[in-house]
Amino acid sequence: MFAYLSQIYSLELRRLLTYRAEFWIYFFGNLAGHMLVAYFLWDAIFKFNGVSEMRGFTFRGIMLYYLLVPVVDGVIRGMEMTSFSREIYDGTLNRYLLYPVSFFAYKIASRLAESTLALLQLGLAFVLYLILVGVPDGVSVSLFHVLSGVGLCLLAFLVYFCMASTLELLAFWADNVWSLLVLLRFLAQLLGGGLIPLVYFPDWSIQIIQ
């Protein structure tokens, strides 16, 4: 079974890299748009408050945070939404009955290929930031931190996959599950610190989230 899964993983990697120009244009375009919004927003916030640090974040630190947010989201969530439900609605789910591996094993292997590429993008973005901007004050970088971050990203990938696939399987009974997936993504980003760092939340809400 492992041999089949490794082949699925390899084929998915090659499929994703078929259009390399489109792959990197989307990555840098999405990252640039995200960073521009974060830069002007937080530059105005820091200048308005007249401070150089807010709850442990310097301006360079918050920029590094928002640089990593969309890339980490790609590692956890992957590139596709509603792939399960779409296959349920159009009937192509039947083809997986002929495969020598389970449906969920196939999907995890293919999504893991997406997450692997997102991890490479994450590493590239992080290294470029450190080279061009430097290590922000209060940020420590070590091999332990890097390996811990990769492990937590992969764990979050599995958790999100289980939650999203559970919602998508409702397509067997519901006419539309897209709105549920949008809600899940919004809640994951909000409560996971993807929209704003959790340290800026009220203390009572942080205790609930934790």
Secondary structure, DSSP 8 states (H G I E B T S, - for coil): -HHHHHHHHHHHHHHHTTTHHHHHHHHHHHHHHHHHHHHHHHHHHHHHHT-SEETTEEHHHHHHHHHHHHHHHHHHH-S-SSHHHHHHHHSGGGGGGGSSS-HHHHHHHHHHHHHHHHHHHHHHHHHHHHHHT---TT----HHHHHHHHHHHHHHHHHHHHHHHHHHGGGGT-S--HHHHHHHHHHHHHHTTSSS-GGGS-HHHHHHH-
